[in-house]
Amino acid sequence: MKNMRINKVTFTDKTIDQYSVIIDVRTPLEFKEDHIPGSLNYPVLTNKQRHEIGIKYKENSFLAKKIGAQLISNNIAKILSKIKFDKKSNILIYCWRGGLRSLSLYLVLKQIGYDSHLLDGGYKSYRKSVVKYLEETAPKFKFNQIMGITGVGKTLFLKELAKKYQIIDFEGLAQHKGSILGNIPHKIQPSQKYFETLIWGKLKSFNPKKRIWVEAESIKVGKLNIPSLIWKSMPLGRNIKINASLDERIKYILKDYKYFTSDPKLMSEALRVLKQIIPKENFMNIEKSLKKKNYYEFVRALIIYHYDKAYKKTRAESSSSIFDQIYLEKINLSHIRKAINLNKNF
């Protein structure tokens, strides 16, 4: 034990693929905020234990370390009863910065006979790598945009393109539809850090020589931000604008956002926000249709008094050059497939 060599590795682009098992020993809260893709969370301290040890450390560091060691030992015993790894498994372990938490589990697994390694610098080294990639490498990718006012089926269009082309669905990754009605029931947006991890993961899987299709977005998707250098690069390629009739847009929105008409609480929250940003008279027209449960007129009013006016102020409408336009007679998959097959830009 005295001469045991600590196997430390530096995080690189290939690190994730080099290990059959990656263990994150941080607390569930830390793991939820962000983690290395594919890693398993086996915390050596619970959220509460880490908080209490932190307070105790300020009062008496020696005693805090002693109590922490006891807690970690007990938790590692529980971890050992759960893991089913094969002895030949190649294991990478990390904590916040490659300190005592990850070292504690590493030493136990190493003594048992597992092929274990420590991530030098821990999660912080991984996060540094992601940030560097998003700032230096990601902007070098070439993007094409699907543009169009609210309700023309841009996301549906993007999903169809995904069958043949490289795409990033920022709204899908962000768990938000990017509008005032964008909150999705029973879906919680990830943290900004994990959102960036998801984008990083998508980009890493792509061929940098091929263009990536994205939906023309505001830099904000709900509470999250698309990395600024990526967002600035998005309109520099081919921008294809999708158009459809007002009637088709209304019917598509009613279908795509049907959960709002069935849950008054969701609609009330959206209207509370809307009331603060549009003229009183316009809001009254929207609210009037909703009270009558005339959802077609409600969506029509939303489009006329809010969505279309708001779209005119977006970068997509005000400053992005349009390479080509597509008119959809019907907003459905068959018409979208036909449009893609007939357009030479895809």
C-alpha positions as CSV (number, residue, x, y, z in Angstrom):
1,M,0.0,0.0,0.0
2,K,2.9,2.3,0.8
3,N,4.3,2.1,-2.6
4,M,1.0,2.0,-4.5
5,R,1.2,4.0,-7.7
6,I,-1.7,6.4,-8.3
7,N,-2.8,6.1,-11.9
8,K,-3.8,9.6,-12.9
9,V,-5.0,10.5,-16.4
10,T,-5.4,13.9,-18.1
11,F,-8.8,14.5,-19.8
12,T,-8.6,14.6,-23.6
13,D,-11.0,14.2,-26.5
14,K,-10.6,10.4,-26.4
15,T,-10.8,9.9,-22.6
16,I,-14.5,8.9,-22.5
17,D,-14.1,6.2,-25.1
18,Q,-11.1,4.7,-23.4
19,Y,-13.0,3.6,-20.3
20,S,-15.8,1.0,-19.9
21,V,-16.9,2.6,-16.6
22,I,-16.7,6.2,-15.5
23,I,-17.7,6.9,-11.9
24,D,-18.6,10.4,-10.5
25,V,-18.3,10.3,-6.7
26,R,-19.7,13.8,-6.2
27,T,-23.0,14.5,-4.6
28,P,-26.3,14.0,-6.5
29,L,-26.7,17.8,-6.7
30,E,-23.3,18.3,-8.2
31,F,-23.9,15.4,-10.7
32,K,-27.3,16.9,-11.7
33,E,-25.8,20.2,-12.5
34,D,-23.3,18.7,-14.9
35,H,-21.3,15.5,-15.4
36,I,-19.2,13.7,-17.9
37,P,-21.6,12.0,-20.4
38,G,-22.1,8.3,-19.6
39,S,-20.8,8.5,-16.1
40,L,-22.4,6.8,-13.1
41,N,-23.1,8.7,-9.9
42,Y,-21.9,6.8,-6.8
43,P,-21.6,9.6,-4.2
44,V,-19.1,9.0,-1.4
45,L,-20.9,11.9,0.5
46,T,-24.6,12.8,0.3
47,N,-25.7,16.4,-0.4
48,K,-26.4,16.9,3.3
49,Q,-23.2,15.2,4.5
50,R,-21.1,17.4,2.2
51,H,-22.8,20.5,3.4
52,E,-22.4,19.6,7.1
53,I,-18.7,18.6,6.7
54,G,-18.1,22.0,4.9
55,I,-19.5,23.9,7.9
56,K,-17.6,21.7,10.4
57,Y,-14.3,22.2,8.4
58,K,-14.4,26.0,9.1
59,E,-14.7,25.3,12.8
60,N,-12.3,22.4,13.2
61,S,-10.6,21.0,10.0
62,F,-9.1,18.0,11.8
63,L,-12.4,16.9,13.3
64,A,-14.2,17.5,9.9
65,K,-11.7,15.3,8.1
66,K,-12.2,12.5,10.7
67,I,-16.0,12.6,10.5
68,G,-15.7,12.9,6.7
69,A,-13.5,9.8,6.6
70,Q,-16.1,7.8,8.6
71,L,-18.9,8.9,6.4
72,I,-17.0,8.1,3.2
73,S,-16.0,4.7,4.5
74,N,-19.6,3.8,5.3
75,N,-20.8,5.1,1.9
76,I,-18.1,3.2,0.0
77,A,-19.2,0.0,1.7
78,K,-22.7,0.6,0.3
79,I,-21.2,1.4,-3.1
80,L,-19.3,-1.9,-3.2
81,S,-22.6,-3.8,-2.5
82,K,-24.1,-2.1,-5.6
83,I,-21.4,-2.3,-8.3
84,K,-21.5,-5.2,-10.6
85,F,-18.4,-4.4,-12.7
86,D,-16.3,-7.1,-14.2
87,K,-12.7,-7.4,-12.8
88,K,-11.5,-6.5,-16.4
89,S,-13.5,-3.3,-16.4
90,N,-11.4,-0.2,-17.2
91,I,-12.6,2.3,-14.6
92,L,-12.2,6.1,-14.4
93,I,-13.1,7.9,-11.2
94,Y,-13.5,11.6,-10.6
95,C,-14.8,14.2,-8.1
96,W,-14.8,18.0,-8.2
97,R,-11.0,18.5,-8.6
98,G,-9.4,15.1,-8.3
99,G,-9.1,15.2,-4.5
100,L,-9.9,13.1,-1.5
101,R,-13.4,11.9,-2.5
102,S,-12.3,10.3,-5.7
103,L,-9.0,9.1,-4.2
104,S,-10.9,7.3,-1.4
105,L,-12.9,5.1,-3.8
106,Y,-9.9,4.7,-6.1
107,L,-7.7,3.2,-3.3
108,V,-10.4,0.7,-2.3
109,L,-11.2,-0.5,-5.9
110,K,-7.4,-0.7,-6.6
111,Q,-6.8,-2.8,-3.6
112,I,-9.6,-5.1,-4.6
113,G,-8.0,-5.6,-8.0
114,Y,-10.0,-3.3,-10.3
115,D,-8.2,-1.5,-13.1
116,S,-8.9,1.9,-11.8
117,H,-7.7,5.4,-12.8
118,L,-8.1,8.9,-11.4
119,L,-9.0,11.9,-13.5
120,D,-6.4,14.4,-12.8
121,G,-8.1,17.7,-11.9
122,G,-11.4,16.0,-11.6
123,Y,-14.6,17.4,-13.1
124,K,-13.0,20.9,-13.3
125,S,-10.5,19.6,-15.9
126,Y,-13.3,18.1,-17.9
127,R,-15.3,21.3,-17.7
128,K,-12.3,23.3,-18.8
129,S,-12.0,21.1,-21.9
130,V,-15.6,21.6,-22.8
131,V,-15.4,25.4,-22.5
132,K,-12.3,25.5,-24.6
133,Y,-13.9,23.4,-27.3
134,L,-17.0,25.5,-27.4
135,E,-14.9,28.7,-27.6
136,E,-12.2,27.6,-30.0
137,T,-13.4,24.5,-32.1
138,A,-17.2,24.8,-32.2
139,P,-17.3,28.2,-34.1
140,K,-15.3,26.6,-36.9
141,F,-18.2,24.3,-37.8
142,K,-20.4,25.5,-40.7
143,F,-24.1,25.9,-40.0
144,N,-27.2,26.2,-42.1
145,Q,-30.5,27.6,-40.6
146,I,-34.1,26.7,-40.9
147,M,-36.0,30.0,-40.5
148,G,-39.6,31.0,-40.2
149,I,-42.2,32.7,-38.0
150,T,-43.8,30.8,-35.1
151,G,-45.9,27.8,-36.1
152,V,-44.5,26.9,-39.5
153,G,-43.1,23.6,-38.2
154,K,-39.4,24.4,-38.1
155,T,-38.7,21.8,-35.4
156,L,-40.6,19.2,-37.4
157,F,-38.6,20.1,-40.4
158,L,-35.4,19.8,-38.5
159,K,-36.3,16.3,-37.2
160,E,-36.9,15.2,-40.7
161,L,-33.6,16.5,-41.8
162,A,-31.9,14.6,-39.0
163,K,-32.6,11.3,-40.9
164,K,-30.0,12.3,-43.5
165,Y,-28.0,15.3,-42.2
166,Q,-26.2,16.6,-39.2
167,I,-28.5,18.6,-37.0
168,I,-28.6,20.2,-33.5
169,D,-32.0,20.6,-32.0
170,F,-31.3,23.3,-29.4
171,E,-34.9,23.3,-28.2
172,G,-34.8,19.6,-27.7
173,L,-31.6,19.7,-25.7
174,A,-32.9,22.6,-23.7
175,Q,-36.3,20.9,-23.0
176,H,-38.0,24.1,-24.1
177,K,-39.8,25.3,-27.2
178,G,-38.3,28.7,-27.2
179,S,-41.4,30.8,-26.9
180,I,-43.7,32.3,-24.3
181,L,-45.6,28.9,-24.4
182,G,-42.2,27.1,-24.5
183,N,-42.4,25.4,-21.1
184,I,-43.0,21.7,-21.6
185,P,-45.1,19.9,-18.9
186,H,-43.2,17.5,-16.7
187,K,-39.9,18.6,-18.3
188,I,-37.2,20.5,-16.3
189,Q,-34.6,22.4,-18.2
190,P,-31.0,21.3,-17.6
191,S,-28.5,23.6,-16.1
192,Q,-26.5,25.9,-18.4
193,K,-23.4,23.7,-17.9
194,Y,-25.2,20.4,-18.8
195,F,-26.8,22.2,-21.8
196,E,-23.3,23.0,-23.0
197,T,-22.2,19.4,-22.3
198,L,-25.0,18.2,-24.5
199,I,-24.1,20.6,-27.3
200,W,-20.4,19.6,-26.9
201,G,-21.4,15.9,-27.2
202,K,-23.4,16.5,-30.4
203,L,-20.6,18.4,-32.0
204,K,-18.0,15.8,-31.1
205,S,-20.0,13.2,-32.9
206,F,-20.2,15.2,-36.2
207,N,-18.0,15.4,-39.3
208,P,-16.5,18.9,-39.2
209,K,-16.3,18.9,-43.0
210,K,-20.1,18.7,-43.3
211,R,-22.6,21.5,-42.4
212,I,-24.9,21.3,-39.5
213,W,-28.6,22.3,-39.8
214,V,-30.1,24.2,-36.9
215,E,-33.3,26.2,-36.2
216,A,-32.8,29.9,-36.3
217,E,-33.1,30.7,-32.6
218,S,-32.9,33.6,-30.2
219,I,-29.7,33.2,-28.1
220,K,-31.9,32.3,-25.2
221,V,-33.9,29.1,-25.1
222,G,-36.0,29.4,-22.0
223,K,-33.6,30.1,-19.2
224,L,-30.6,28.8,-21.1
225,N,-28.2,30.5,-23.6
226,I,-26.8,29.0,-26.7
227,P,-23.0,29.5,-26.5
228,S,-22.4,32.9,-28.0
229,L,-19.7,32.0,-30.5
230,I,-21.9,29.2,-31.9
231,W,-24.9,31.5,-32.1
232,K,-22.9,34.1,-34.0
233,S,-21.8,31.5,-36.5
234,M,-25.3,30.1,-37.2
235,P,-26.6,32.6,-39.7
236,L,-23.4,32.7,-41.8
237,G,-24.4,29.7,-44.0
238,R,-27.5,29.0,-46.0
239,N,-30.7,30.3,-44.4
240,I,-33.8,28.6,-45.6
241,K,-37.1,30.3,-44.7
242,I,-40.3,28.2,-44.2
243,N,-43.6,29.8,-44.9
244,A,-47.2,28.6,-44.4
245,S,-50.7,30.1,-44.2
246,L,-52.1,31.6,-41.0
247,D,-54.7,28.9,-40.9
248,E,-52.1,26.1,-41.1
249,R,-50.0,27.7,-38.5
250,I,-52.9,27.9,-36.1
251,K,-53.8,24.3,-36.5
252,Y,-50.2,23.2,-36.1
253,I,-49.8,25.2,-32.9
254,L,-53.0,23.8,-31.5
255,K,-51.6,20.3,-32.2
256,D,-48.1,20.9,-31.0
257,Y,-49.1,22.8,-27.8
258,K,-52.3,20.8,-27.0
259,Y,-51.2,20.3,-23.4
260,F,-51.8,24.0,-22.8
261,T,-55.5,23.8,-23.7
262,S,-55.9,20.9,-21.3
263,D,-54.1,22.5,-18.3
264,P,-55.4,25.9,-17.2
265,K,-52.5,26.4,-14.8
266,L,-49.9,26.2,-17.6
267,M,-51.9,28.7,-19.7
268,S,-52.3,31.1,-16.7
269,E,-48.6,31.3,-16.1
270,A,-47.9,32.0,-19.8
271,L,-50.6,34.7,-19.8
272,R,-49.1,36.3,-16.7
273,V,-45.8,36.8,-18.6
274,L,-47.6,37.9,-21.8
275,K,-49.6,40.5,-19.9
276,Q,-46.4,42.3,-19.0
277,I,-45.0,42.6,-22.5
278,I,-47.9,43.5,-24.9
279,P,-50.4,46.4,-25.0
280,K,-53.5,46.0,-22.7
281,E,-56.0,46.1,-25.6
282,N,-54.2,43.2,-27.4
283,F,-54.0,41.2,-24.2
284,M,-57.7,41.6,-23.6
285,N,-58.4,40.2,-27.1
286,I,-56.3,37.2,-26.4
287,E,-57.8,36.6,-22.9
288,K,-61.3,37.0,-24.3
289,S,-60.9,34.1,-26.7
290,L,-59.4,31.9,-24.0
291,K,-62.2,32.6,-21.6
292,K,-64.7,31.5,-24.3
293,K,-62.5,28.4,-24.8
294,N,-62.3,29.3,-28.5
295,Y,-58.8,28.0,-28.8
296,Y,-58.6,28.6,-32.6
297,E,-59.2,32.3,-32.1
298,F,-57.0,32.3,-29.0
299,V,-54.0,31.0,-31.0
300,R,-54.9,33.4,-33.9
301,A,-54.8,36.3,-31.5
302,L,-51.5,35.1,-30.0
303,I,-50.0,35.0,-33.5
304,I,-51.3,38.4,-34.6
305,Y,-50.7,40.3,-31.4
306,H,-47.6,38.7,-30.1
307,Y,-45.7,36.1,-32.1
308,D,-45.5,37.8,-35.5
309,K,-44.7,41.2,-34.0
310,A,-42.0,39.6,-31.8
311,Y,-40.5,37.7,-34.8
312,K,-40.0,41.0,-36.7
313,K,-37.5,42.0,-34.0
314,T,-35.5,38.8,-34.1
315,R,-32.1,38.5,-35.8
316,A,-33.5,35.9,-38.2
317,E,-36.0,38.4,-39.6
318,S,-34.1,41.7,-39.2
319,S,-30.6,40.9,-40.3
320,S,-30.2,37.3,-41.6
321,S,-29.9,36.9,-45.4
322,I,-32.4,34.5,-46.9
323,F,-30.9,32.0,-49.3
324,D,-34.1,30.3,-50.3
325,Q,-37.8,30.0,-49.3
326,I,-40.2,27.1,-49.0
327,Y,-43.9,27.3,-48.8
328,L,-45.7,24.4,-47.1
329,E,-49.3,24.0,-48.1
330,K,-49.8,21.6,-45.2
331,I,-47.6,21.5,-42.1
332,N,-47.1,17.7,-41.8
333,L,-44.3,15.2,-42.5
334,S,-45.4,14.2,-46.0
335,H,-45.3,17.8,-47.2
336,I,-42.0,18.4,-45.4
337,R,-40.4,15.3,-46.9
338,K,-41.6,16.4,-50.4
339,A,-40.2,19.9,-49.8
340,I,-36.8,18.5,-48.8
341,N,-36.6,16.1,-51.7
342,L,-37.5,18.9,-54.2
343,N,-35.2,21.5,-52.9
344,K,-31.6,21.4,-54.2
345,N,-30.3,23.0,-51.0
346,F,-30.6,19.8,-48.9
